[in-house]
Amino acid sequence: MARDPEGSHDDAAVTGSRLELSLESSVTYLLHLGLLDLASLVRDGLRIEEVPGRNRNFRALGGPGKTFFLKQAPRGEIGTNGPLAVEACLYDWVAADPRATGLRLLFPRRRHYDPERSILVLDLVTEAAHPHVLEDEASPDYAAALRRLVATALAECHGLPVPRNPGIEVALPDTAPWVFDLARPEPASLRELAPAQLSVIQALQSQPAAVAALDRLRDGWLPTRLIHGDFKWNNVLVQQDSGGIPAQVLLLDWELAQLGDPAWDVGAALHAFIAEAVLGLELTDGTSPEAAAGLLGSVISRLLPAHRDFWRSYLEAARRTDPEAGAILDRLPGHVATRLIKSAYEWSQAEVRMPRSAAAILQLGINMLLSPDTAREVVLGLGARGSVRA
């Protein structure tokens, strides 16, 4: 398989093997690759913006056809087959495999990958934006179109048969996500955690039945399909039609793509609806746990039609048989719960006290682990056990 169908990664293109991207070096790097030229810089100018994140990320905003997104893996991962290498090689595979035509539409265009320096360059999608999710931000037509496009996108991803070794240079991972073992952190890692993150772990450890449920989900992990692995609204871009209704979605940040369980992505999407609604609540430090629970209950009840619509759209696009759909549905409450717990942990980063929003979704996640059948009906609105088509 061709390693670089869109660009070049000739080592002679850039001087200095230990290049670290910065505002200044990003311009030099794009010039060396031939993606920018002096004439366009003089004619159109160029603005470089640093974007916060795990990687070193930069937007390059030039003239027409000269807008790029650059990301470089953290220093400790440079030159390794880490997550950025997985993402880059996945772009190559999707571009080359004729079965992946539909999936190709969900990816931004890859321009260059430098494996020695772990730098990936993509086209920056300028005619798209992150979606509106909250009720007061989106019309019913907008929200319905968004749900169906996202459900169809995930179904497209899960429907593509991927061999364990698809012919890319980096093997796709297939292990269960780390969060299933959150209650058993490595002792050495505890020194690096914020006090609020320790509180999340302690709250989870205080519920042995919930920990046992996480163990069962980890042991029952089914690495059968290509999954995105990190679905959240920040990783979605929406292109709208002339009426302002979503017409196409793109999924970003495929670093955690792997052979995995489709229920993880579907659960992540349902979790994303819940998490966004919780963030929209005014859960201040003065909000009592009882008041927070009441607010959360009102949010969940309003989300049930959206959950059902998303699930129906996913089943329709994925063409699942009833037994296949039933198996995913059985695992779904646990996967939604696990993603809620993961978000609570992430929202607590650098915090002394657990934020009220994190505490709310942490408790919801634990409750769902303890009572998955009730969660399926009450939290997800997807019917009783054995009811597949919601």
Buried (B, 14 or more C-beta within 10 A) or exposed (E): EEEBEBBBBEEEBBEEEEBEBBEEBBBBBBBBBEBBEEEBBEEBEBEBEEEEEEBBBBBBBBBEEBBBBBBBBBEEBBBEBBBBBBBBBBBBBBBBBEEBEBBEEBBBBBBBBBBEBBBBBBBBBEEBEEBBBEBEEBEEEBBBBBBBBBBBBBBBBBBBEBEEEBEBEBBBBBEBBEBBBBBEBEEEEEEEBBEBBBBBBEBBBEBEEBBEBBBEBBEEBBBBBBBBBBBBBEBBBBBBEEEEBBEBBBBBBBBBBBBBBBBBBBBBBBBBBBBBBBBBBEBEEEBEEEEBEEBBEEBBEEBBEBBBBBBBBBBBBBEBEEEBBBBBBBBBBBBBBBBBBBBBBEBBEEBEEBBBBBBBBBBBBBBBBBBBEEBBBBBBBBBEEEEBBB
